[in-house]
């Protein structure tokens, strides 16, 4: 933190000094800029039983849909942000904080005919900060069961994608790198 304050203070002082000396200072483009990195949220689907492929597909759909967060399977021995379990109840997500919690892929909804990939993507949407939006059309992933059993759309709509991007946008950080350089233009 102190080095960042020093760099910013030094840069400001240098800019003023060079401006007074007759030159004008401009921030040069940072040729080493790296793309902003997505926040990685890990999940453990080892207890998702017969829904494992649907859970992985639901996570992949979110990864295809948003840039600010990436869902990845937890490595062996790694503590996951999200635990995914199969049970005989209704599907649900219990969030502890943004990007953290437990998802239950309930067989009750599957037995009624609801699509497993849509269920998985919907419940992961809760972990990513989205509420239920009931009643809602099939085009809204977060409309959940209110769209009916014939709805198999597992993709978030534009508003849902935007909300997740906003939820995780603050989690994006620029990798620590050398400060930007100044070019003097006379």
C-alpha positions, 0 to 999 in steps of 0.5 A: 500500500505504501509503495502504491501511495509513493508511486501515485505521489511521485507520478503526480509530482513528476507530472506537475514538474514537467508541465511547469518545465514546458513539456506536457506529460501523458500516461503512456499505454501500458503495453503489459496490461493483462486482461482483468481476471475473473473471480474463480469460484470452486464447486464440489459435485462429488455428492451430486450422484446422478446429476454430476453431468448436469451440474458440470453443464450448468457451471459451463453455461455460466462460464460461457455467459459471464466474464466476471466469475468462473465456476471450476470444479474443486481440486482434490483436497481443496475446500470448495466454495459451493457444495452440490448435493443430490437429495429427495427434496425440492431443488434449493440453494442455501447461500452463505455469501456471494459465491459460497453456499450449498446447492441441493439438486432435488429429485422431487422436481426431476421426478415431476419432469423438470430439466436437470441442467436447467435446475443446476444452472438455476440453483448456481444462479442463486449462489451467484447472487440472483433471486427467484423471479416468479412467475416468469417466462421460460426465457428467464432462467431464474423463473425456475419452476414457474416456467413449467416442466416443458421449459428446458432453457438453461441459459440466463437472459441478458438481465441475469447475465448483467446482474451477475457481472455486476455482483462480481465486477468488484471482485475483478482486480488488476494484477499487481504490475509495474506502474504506468510510465510517463512519456514527455511530449514537447 
